Amino acid sequence: MRGESGWEWLFPIIETIHVLGLATVFGSILMVDLRLLGWISRSVAVSRLSSEILPLTWGAYAVAAVTGSLMFIAKAHNYFFNLQFELKFLCMLLAGTNMLIFHYGICRTVPAWDSQLPPPIAAQSAGAVSVILWMGVVFFGRWIGFTS
C-alpha cells in the first residue's frame, strides 16, 4: 500500500526546513541592507550589526543550500528547465556578485563611514540592489512550487 513507509513526508519536511532557512537568510540580510540604506538600527555601527548578524546568515544559507540541493535531486527533471528555477538562481548569482563587489569595494572603507548617516551612496546602492535581488529569490522560489 502507498504511504505505509512514511517517506511521503520527507519532501515536505525538507521543503519546510528550506523555507525556514531561506526566510532566515532573507530576514538577516534584510536587516543589514536596511541599515546600509540608513532606514533601521541607525544608532548601531554597520560593522557591529554585520558581525552580529552575518554568522546567522551563513548558517541559515548552509541549511537552505543543503535542503535546496536535496529537493533538486528529488525532482531534477521538474526543475532543470523551469524558468522560475533559473530566475531564482540568476537572482542568487547576482546577489552574490553584489555582495562581492560590496565586500571588496565600499566595505573596505567602512571604518570611515561606519556610523555615518546617511551611509555613502555606494553602500546604499549595494543595500538596495541586495534587497531587490533577495526579494527575487523568494518570489521566484515560491513561484517554482506552482510551476513544477
N, C-alpha and C positions, 0 to 999 in steps of 0.2 A: 504494500500500500504506500502511496505517496504521502510524505510528511511524517512518517514514523521515525526517521533518523534524527530529526531536529536540525538538519543542515539548512532547511529553508529559512531559518532565522539569521544565518551567518551574514549574508549580504546586507540586509537591513541594519544589522548591528555595526558592521564595518562602515556602512554609509553614514550612520548616525555619529560614529566617532569621527569620521572625516568632516562632517558638517560642523561638529563642535570644535575640532582643531582649526578648521578654516575660519570659523567665527572668532576664535581667539586670535588668530593671526591678523585678521582684518581689524578687529577691535583694538588690538595693541598697536598696530601700525597706524591706525587712525588717530590714536592719542598723540603719537609723535608728530604725525603730519599736521594735525590741527595746532600743535604747539609751534611747528615751523611756520604756519600761517599766522601765528600770533593770536589765535582765537580762544585757546584754553590754556590753563596752567601757566598763565603769564608771569607768575612770580617764581616759577621753577626754571632753572637753567636747562637749556636743551641737552647739554651733556649729562646732567643728573637724570633727567627724565629718560633719556635714551639708555643709560647704563642700568636703570632700574627695570625698564620695560622690555628691552630687546632680548634678554635671555629667555623670557617667557615666549616672545615671538618665535625665536628659533626653535624652542622645544615644541611649540604647537605646530610650527611648519614641518618639523620632522614627523610628527604624528599624522598630519594631513598628507604628507608625501607618501608615507608608508601605506596608509589606508587607501589613498587615491590609486597607488600602484596596484594594490590588491583588487580594487574594483575594476581597474583597467584590464588586468589579467583575466578576471572572471568574464568580462564582456568585451574583449578587444574587438571582436567582429562588429559590435554595435558602435563603438567609439571611434575607431580608426579613421573613418571617412565622415565623421559627424562634424558639420560646420561649427556648431556651438562649442564642441570639444576643442576644435582647432582655434577658435577665437579666444577661449579661456586660456589656452596655453600661449597664445600670442600676447595676451594681456599680462600673463605672468612673466614672459620673457622681457617685455618692455618694462614692467615694474622692476625686474632685476637689473636691467640696464640703467634705469633711472637711479636705482639705489647705488650702483657702482659709480655712476657719474657724480652723484652727490657725495659719496664717501671719498672719492679721490679728487674731488673738486672743492666745493664750498665748505665741506665738513672739515677740511684741513685747517681752515681759518676760524673754526668755532671758538677758540679762546678769545678772539677779538670781538665777537658778537653774541656770545653765549646767553647773556641776559638781556640783550638789546631788543627793544620793541619799537617799531616792528622789526622782525628779522630782515636780513638782506633779501632783495628781490630774488636772487638765485635760490635761497633757501625756501622762500615762499613758493616759488615755481616748482621746485622739487616736491614739496609737500602737496601742492595742488595736483600735479601730474600723478603722484602716487595714489592719492585718494581716488582719482578718476579711474586709474588702471585697476586698482583693487576692487572698486565697485564693478568694473567689467568682469573681473574674475568671478565674483559672487553671482552677478547677473547671468553670465553665460554658463557657469557651473550649474546653477539652478535650472536653466533652460534645457540643459542636457537631459535632465530627468523626464522632460516632456517630449523629447525627440528620439530617444533611443529605445 
